[in-house]
Amino acid sequence: MNIFFNEQERVFRLDTPGSTYLIALADQAGFPAHMYYGRRIPDDNMRYLLRLNPNMPAFADSGDQLAYLGELPTEYPGHGLGDYRESCLRVETAQGYRACNLTYRSHEIYGGKPGLEGLPATRGGEEDCATLELVCADEALGLEVHLYYTAFEKLDAVCRSAKIVNRGGEALKLTAALSACLDMDNKDFDIITLHGSWAYERMIQRRKLGWGKQGASSTWGISSHQMQPFLALLEHDANQERGQVYAMNLVYSGNFLAQAEMTQQENVRAVIGIHPEGFGWKLNPGEAFQTPEAVLVYSSHGLEGMTHTFHDLYRKHLIREPWRNKPRPSLVNNWEATYFNFDKEKLLDIARTAAGRGIEMLVLDDGWFGCRDTDDNSLGDWVVNEKKLPGGLRYLAEQINAMGMKFGLWVEPEMVCPNSNLYRAHPDYALQVPGRKPMEARHQLVLDISRPEVRECVYTQLKAVLSSANIEYVKWDMNRTLTDVASFCLEADRQGELFHRYVLGVYEMQERLLADFPNLLLENCCSGGGRFDPGMLYYSPQIWTSDNTDAIDRLRIQEGTALIYPLSTMGAHVAACPSHTNGRVTPFETRGLVSLPGCFGYELDLTQLTEEELAMIPGQLENYKKYGSVFHDGDYYRIASYGENQEYDAVLAVSKDKKTAVLDYIHVMSRQRRRTVLLPLRGLDGETLYRSSETGEIRSGAAWMYGGMVMPRMTGDFTGKLIVLEAV
């Protein structure tokens, strides 16, 4: 067991291999106070770190309780009683009163990790982790809060969540219910967030932590293209290899707040959870509300240590069977090849070309259902268009299977077009504010997935389609954000629940899908990377990284994504050229190298490729089969960043046994150089000898790491090399 309670000191200690997290019950009142989080230490007697005024009487007898609560480093802060920093919990009574403060009631420590009802979360058995369930209460409100802390035995991660229970006699309204708080001193922190937009998701932004509140958030109804539910605080001189890093990531796919606040006393409060804007949850007597899970990661070995922990945690404890450790098939998707303009013969032509080169799956994208020849109709009508596809999906799948390929399908179950049979029959199924014409985006409205009858209507159609043929992969898309957030089926005092109920509805549908089709490979998509978050990874082991398939733009997108998420989760395809996003022309070979570390595939018309390009496909697929497991299961190292140096990019993956290392090097922009590029590698075993596939040289891991690898000279822009080091 790696969680302990010192009764004399009234201190809880949570240990991971490289970190310790300490919680004190402050004062006789028993306020849960944050005491320490950092490098692992054996001590419990660390109460001096609270630095409470020694001359201050006990809280109950103090004549300045306001100052006490305003300075206390609190584990799960309430509001309205003197703590003016960001609160995790805000409560409103039936009379409109707003105040909340939690004190200790009881606790339990047990092996393993409980699941969260209706929500995705990391998993772990007694051999993997232990959990502290800290029960607190506000007696005046009749409110009970269960704070869950899970510490992993082999990973420097602590997962947190809260369950809020109304034990009183009248209804309460939660106006904020965040998942975690971390109070500590400012250690000359920088803050890292991941910002972006459609087609430029997860751009790394690092800046000095300043006074006041800063961070990332979304009120779009999804985790969003614009921001990622993540923040990291790191020492100013920390880099990839050294320095302390404190990171938070929310296992959730809706509105979120990830915020760091520096106070006038240079204390820092970091919080993460569901965004309070637009949120209000009615809690009747006896009812409970469960917050999403927050993952806290500490690293004393820089960003690299943080990244490795996130990657290992999500691969081992979040992604589900059967795809957790299973190689992902290579595929070709017809979207950029044909858009809506296809028929059965065109798809079979692409499939024959793909099968002849060794591609394992064809995915049929948008346009196969209803009257869907343009994007202004038929969403919601999940019936095969047999004018395009005579014999339906069964015939098409059988033809593709006969070529030795799998068959996959695109769907968008959360949306409806006004020009659809579903909307004409049930206009109330769409989110809309009475008296207002609902806002369209891409000719579509958002279905009220919070309603069971809407979920049943859509899922029944979806299940019938997937049962009609041998469909082994589904790309679940979601192509607009939420507006007109109102439901015909929620009472006035429950409309603030809709954003969260929508996300819970999506989770329920995807859970049901995987229960009915347990071997299905599900890939989530949201106009590309608009819902790339841990919540989605719980249901789908891979997510479409971005609609921007240009190889050079993808370098920065994939770098930001890989800061948190394993390479095995990133859908990455060799796309059409010139790029359909920005018109850039890049060599076919380079597009293959950029896509190789992710879930590899093609997004173009294979029948239009040159013979030279077609001849490269078997080699690209062979590299994916040989080295995909190193990228997907090994340790990731960011050796060089094109986003920083504007010249070249280098990603290194090292197998867990350190016998194979694969360097993916992209020479983006040529410059006049007198000397070649020298790249010091990382992650190798210093005593082991490795042979380079590029030169045949045999050198020690120490030489490749501390001396470095000399990169071959390259002329022209957008070129690259794949260099493999094998232990000899």
Secondary structure, 3 states (H helix, E strand, C coil): CCEEEECCCCEEEEECCCEEEEEEEECCCCEEEEEEEEECCCCCCCHHHHCCCCCCCCHHHCCCHHHHHHHCCECCCCECCCCCCCCCEEEEECCCCECECCEEEEEEEEECCCCECCECCCCCCCCCEEEEEEEEEECCCCEEEEEEEEEECCCCEEEEEEEEEECCCCCEEEEEEEEEEEEEECCCEEEEEEECCCCCCCEEEEEECCCEEEEEEECCCCCCCCECCEEEEEECCCCCCCECEEEEEEECCCCEEEEEEECCCCEEEEEEEECCCCCCEEECCCCEEECCEEEEEEECEHHHHHHHHHHHHHHHHCCCCCCCCCCCCCEEECHHHHCCCCCHHHHHHHHHHHHHHCCCEEEECCCCECCCCCCCCCCCCCCECCCCCCCHHHHHHHHHHHCCCEEEEEECCCEECCCCHHHHHCHHHECCCCCCCCCCECCEEEECCCCHHHHHHHHHHHHHHHHCCCCCEEEECCCCCCCCCCCCCCCHHHHHHHHHHHHHHHHHHHHHHHHHCCCCEEEECECCECCCCHHHHCCCCEEECCCCCCHHHHHHHHHHHHCCCCHHHEEEEEECCCCCCCCCCCCHHHHHHHHCCCEEEEECCHHHCCHHHHHHHHHHHHHHHHHHHHHHHCEEEEEECHHHHCCEEEEEEECCCCCEEEEEEEECCCCCCCCCCEECCCCCCCCCEEEECCCCCEEEHHHHHHHCEECCCCCCCCEEEEEEEEEC
